[in-house]
Amino acid sequence: MSQILTINEQIRPAVELIKYSNHTIALTGAGISTASGIPDFRGSGSGLWGEVDPFEVASIYAFRRRPQDFYKWIHPIAKFIVEAEPNAAHLALAQLETKGQLQAIITQNVDMLHNKAGSKSVYEVHGHLRSVTCLRCYLIYPSDKYLDSFILTGNMPYCESCGGILKPDVILIGEQLPVDVLIEARQLSRECEVMLIAGSSLEIAPVCELPRVAIESGARLIIVNNEPTQIDHLADVVIRADVVDALPELNSNLFMASSEAI
Ligand code: ZN
């Protein structure tokens, strides 16, 4: 049935939910950044993995064994991420926050595009590229100076203090997610009245559990995604559209509706 509805018709019930919510949070995944040129790390056909087994390069075990393979694999991707600009969907969420209609974003993305778009309250459950950590002495460095040189040369960064290898503060396969961020994400999910899920296929634990936490606490769920997700049946509103079309449209409907109300 949803195929015959226009984006606008699909959006209308979402606008109503957000308009009357006192606490709305967004949960975003790779789908919100693909329009910014960041490939979906887990999407089939992204070409990212090629012949490479993700467990062989992007796991913490592989990193500790052969960091050079990880850095070789991540080299072309790092350039994409550093040069990427936020798209209309990131900007729409930042605008929602500025207007007081969005309290926080929980994201699976490590690309920092929500921050670049101007969002302030962002919980990055899979880490980020702002800093790197020495795996030997655990010193943490801002990644700026290493990133430029890495993108230029492809050479691995080393700790200035002990010579150990530096690892970007993104969560690799087999690594524990940042506990403090996860605790806050769960708390937000419990407290929210509306959870807006945008561009996440909700396949990866523990993030995929957050919508259930929200529902169990009485929240309403809005899902904006090109593809079906495994919890579409639990959502109050499912908008089957690209986030870069749907989110700005949602905002213009919402703010039009608010100005009419005033
Ligand atoms: Zn060190």
Boltz pocket constraint, residues with backbone or C-beta under 6 A from the ligand:
constraints:
  - pocket:
      binder: B
      contacts: [[A, 134], [A, 135], [A, 136], [A, 137], [A, 138], [A, 139], [A, 159], [A, 160], [A, 161], [A, 162], [A, 163], [A, 164]]
      max_distance: 6.0
